[in-house]
């Protein structure tokens, strides 16, 4: 898939656990896990906004487009 989710990288940079992020943004740990693994088909802008706010980052820090070579 050409869209890569770098949520695990941002969590590591901010020294934050998935559980803490889930609590801060109001979603389940399971949903954070699915986001981290890229196994979701979509993400609401509201959720993305909350993630960016909690991690003090930009959407481009979390989502990346890679062409399949």
C-alpha angles and dihedrals in degrees: 000000000000094000111079122193113217096183092123090055093052092047090053092048091052092042090234129142125226090245092057092048091049091052093047096050099035103244132114124269087240091060091049088051091051091049092049092051093047092237094132124099093212146354128217117243088231090058092045089050091052092048091051091048093049094046096037092232143116126259088249089061089062104033123049132180116219125179115228106246 
